[in-house]
């Protein structure tokens, strides 16, 4: 038995011993389900032109929704054509608050205040702000092409859920 076979055997034995997946284990089947519970009440996109020809325009997205599932999700992602982004989730406290709060430079046609979830779980009927984080290099999953072109994606107990989105294009911002 040569050295590389010994390492492979040891790796396989350790994976069974500590209950972790092995690099030799068969890949898990991906389960995709369409979400019929998430109620999206606002989905906006806005483009910012930086004012210099050599800079690329920045496109941002914002989704406001009501969480209607009885469970909490483990992670959220966003797909827009060929873009795949991780999503920051915040809980909306006071929707349509007459004194508009600036929410971390996030644009919206609504006024509200929101806070990061932290360790708090999502609860059924929570109002949420989903903000796909720009400028990241996130690993694109194998099921990417099976998803609709515009959707929010989340993971719970070995199942990926997705909700198709339709965006309202807000006036672009042009910086001098």
Buried (B, 14 or more C-beta within 10 A) or exposed (E): EEEEEEEEEEEBEEBEEEEEEEEEEEEEEEEEEEBEEBBBEBBBBBBBBBEEEEEEEEBBBBBBBBBEBEEBBEEBBBBBEEBBBEBBBBBBEEBEEEEEEEBEEBBBEBBBBBEEBEEEEBEEEBBBBBBBEEEEEEEEBEEEEEBEEBBBBBBBEEEBBBBBBEBEEBEEBEEE
